Amino acid sequence: MQLCSSSELDKINRNINWEGGEDLPLDIITIASGAAEWENQNAFSPAKLPPHADRNYSRRLSLSGKWDFEWFKNPAAAEGFDLFNAAFRHTAEVPSHPELNGFGIPIYTNIIYPFEPTPPQVPHDDNPVSCYRRDFEVPQSWLDDNIFIRFDGVDSFFYLWLNGIRLGFSKGSRNPAEFDVSKQVREGKNQLVVQCLRWSDGTYIEDQDMWWLSGIFRDVSLYALPDTHIVDYEVSTTTDTLRLSVKTSHPCRVKVSLQGFFEDEFDSGELYVRKVKVKTWSAETPELYKLSITAGTDTVSLKIGFRTVEILHGELLINGKPIKLRGVNRHEFNCRRGRAITYDDMLWDVKTMKEHNINAVRNSHYPARSAWYELCDEYGLYVFDEADLETHGMKSALSTDPSWEAAYLDRVKRMLERNKNHPSIIAWSIGNESGFGRNIELCADFLRRRDPSRPVNYYHAGTDKCVDIVDMHYPHIAAIREMLQEEQSGRPILLEEYAHSMGNGTGNMREYWDLIESEKRLIGGFIWDWIDQGLVKSGSDGREFFAYGGDFGDTPNDFQFCHNGIVAPDRKVKPALADLKHTFRPFVFRYTPGEGLMVRNRYSFRDLNEFTTVVNGQALVVDCPPGIEASIACGDVPGTFEISVMEATKEISYDQIEVGVKSVCIPAAELSERDFDFHRNIEFQLWRAPTNNDRPFIESWRDAGFDRVKLETVRSERHGGNIIIEQQCAQFRVVFNYVILDGGFRLITEFIPLTTLPVLPRVGIRVRLPLEYKFLSWYGRGPFENYRDRKYGARIGTYSARVEELGNSYVMPQENGNRCDVLIAALTANDGRTLAVYSAESFETSVHYHTAGELDRAWHDYELPSVESVYWNIDHLNAGVGNGSHGPRTLPEYQIEAKVYKFTLEFREYASGIFSLCPGKGH
């Protein structure tokens, strides 16, 4: 393989999006390795077992649970401590992180290292050491067999002793470490000691965008195997062929059976090939079959899938059919346990992804726990498995340094060998954001030679030939079109990271996916990312909140940049994910007068006739094969098509198609005892609490003074039933025209810019009401929050909710809780008194207990002031949310141009029991 030249490397580096790290050095020379194994990138424990495929063990003993625990600030402080005889003062749950149990602090950075980088050296004075000890006994029947210990994950380096004998060490936090302990295990009580360092040379290639947390954070177990046992095995399939190779501790006959199909034998070391007529595996049809492999008395059982992966004519094919990856990037995270996640966390993740039409996941940025792959196999998710490798804060320095070659290759080898038998894995990723150089090329070469059945992926290779897929990170739609035109290799193009979902965002998805669906070479993408990495912390008043960078006194830090998921830290579904279910829907319906009602099947393997299609309450069975558009007989054309596609009781796809034009009928008003004091309680509102994705606009908004507007009344007149109030500031003028009606009033508002202004956050009014107004009803989009560029997953209908249910917390307070396309809305007090608003032109609305200014000034929800009033925002326009925290800003069509706006709202006040929402239909 020909390695890239220095000039080619310079070009690649110049074109890399380094995400704000332009001040980082391009070239850092690795200093001479020290004597300690934890500061030597070429030190690998000879006692550590070679990587092999995951498997089940009939004799397994979990060592997870309570361990004795001791913690020291640095290795020097730990030197005099007697690990084997001294009393440990604490206990620790294994798996867990010391930093989440009061020992050291969590540190959050995205790019930079938590200390000055001088690879492979790490700090000696501030390198916490966690010491673990526990006793165990093994069954008597194990003592004549081979016994092994397995650590599924330890961050970032550890030494291991058994019964006072040092067995070895390990680095590579997200890869298992196994040791043969047959000679050290004895009858009765055994003592196991682990000493874990927070920082090591491994830290330099584990610079992922996540919390720095250490310790034994995955399970620890013992297992026993007979003298003749299966050392490793490899399953490779096509749609009708099984290939199996088995490595055993001693040559022997191997028995193999595929449940329901065959039983057979072959010699270990041979390649076994068998044709079989089976159903194929895909994310849509995750068909699995039980395979059993036996050598002597050792049996491995696993579920396998039959499928192929190939790239042809720029498309990614599964079983010969092109697919689109409707994916997410996923960190392992639990808001209380960090990366020490539970099986229930994983099960919830995979089920929730499937329920929202997500079909793919990228393991960012390291191999996941073993059970995750089994769940992806079972439920059906396409997986990009990624090596535990990222050097973001070093750019290309380590990727070009030959002294780090072995460390790089160790990461990709261990990933591949452990996970090679899972049908859900359809691509290998070398790692993430480590620049480019010979070490990356060598990793690509290894993956391609070792497993030619899966493509190789890596973003920072750009268009280099060492990768099979060309990746993009956070591109504008125009940049995607440019890539399609300029990239001439014909390879698939993947949005490996896009739609940065920090805070209130994930807009523009409709536009991305219109383009992806229209271009064969665009194979989809992975949203960044799945879950907010907010750690639970208690404030000074005892209330818990979700912490981010800096909340633990951690410096340096990247502030709230860890909160960019479409799922909240406590695994509550955000409105963005609810909306994505519609964007990713497998069946798309449309209506035109010339063609009637049509449906397009975006599945690759399933026909619509496998589901029940419900059109305006009528259940139908509709034939529409994968990739095809078909017509549906619908009889008389209604004003609205309400369409659901059901699988048993689950709705997997829906569309709402307005054929007519909605209008409203307004109930006659009956005044309550107290008229609404509109003069003093209605204000013009231009400002909104900036979202994280308003980042491209915030500076211009603040420079224009939008956050501190003070309007002065320059005219106040009353002419019979009309009241005109004119207010003005340096930036704009507002004219309120109140027309008094029986039971209410009509408000005509005009906004007039007085100078050149940037695009606006919003144009609307804010109504202040007493706290007893607690219930909002509306006819518009709902039930969940929606914005102009993220609204089609919310259906138009009649909804109601308590005020506290309307908002959505994004950890850092910001604009939230909006509803679009509203024609009628009403706030009702405890005693039934109701203030309603109508408009012939749809408006947007939200209700809060805090003003936009109060939200803007708080960094956490607990910092918001005490509640005194209800604030009802009624907007003529509220800007879209976009992806501007790290990606494209709100698209121009969803921005608000600074120009004259005039809009009319009609308010009515109703006594208890009188008001009801009354939408009508017009044509």
Disulfide bonds with the S-S distance in Angstrom:
Cys665-Cys918 2.38
